[in-house]
Amino acid sequence: IVKGDQVSGDFGHYPKEKDRRVGKITAINAGGLIKGVWIYMQEGVSDTLQIEFKLAGEKLVQKNYTVDSKTGREVFSEASVFNIAFDKVPCKD
């Protein structure tokens, strides 16, 4: 849902044969660059992850993560690029 520069909504990651993540995004859209936080549940545990998307025509493209070798957490790095594309779908109110 987009209201002015505020972006929010449900977001889920459903990898094949792995643990899914389902939660809510709260973000800010600044000139087509959307940055915010994803609060999600995975295996009954709540966690957060920084998110970045950009608008590319009718697609939304997510920035990928790398794994921090010290913490094991997904983070953005200099190697992170926008390469995970999502097609536009109708929103539920």
C-alpha positions, -999 to +999 in steps of 0.1 A: +000+000+000+014+034-010+003+065+008+024+095-002+060+084+004+050+057+029+050+021+017+036-008+037+022-043+032+026-080+035+057-097+022+067-134+022+096-154+010+087-190+002+119-209-009+114-244-022+119-270+006+132-244+031+117-224+059+095-196+048+094-160+061+062-141+063+057-106+076+051-069+071+071-042+054+072-006+065+093+016+042+098+050+026+097+057-012+122+083-022+122+088-060+115+052-068+140+038-042+121+021-014+140+015+019+127+001+051+123-028+075+107-062+070+094-077+103+088-114+097+083-148+114+104-178+106+100-211+124+080-193+151+107-167+157+103-130+150+131-112+132+138-081+112+157-074+080+165-042+062+149-041+027+156-021-004+136-022-036+134+000-067+106+006-092+115-004-127+085+002-150+058-023-140+082-043-119+095-041-083+132-051-080+147-062-047+183-057-037+200-090-028+219-098+004+252-113+014+258-132+046+279-116+073+305-143+081+308-131+117+271-129+126+255-152+101+229-125+093+219-113+059+231-078+052+236-054+023+272-052+011+291-035-017+284-066-038+246-063-033+227-054-065+190-051-075+184-084-092+152-100-077+123-089-099+086-091-089+057-086-113+029-062-104-001-079-087-035-066-075-034-054-039-058-066-012-074-039+011 
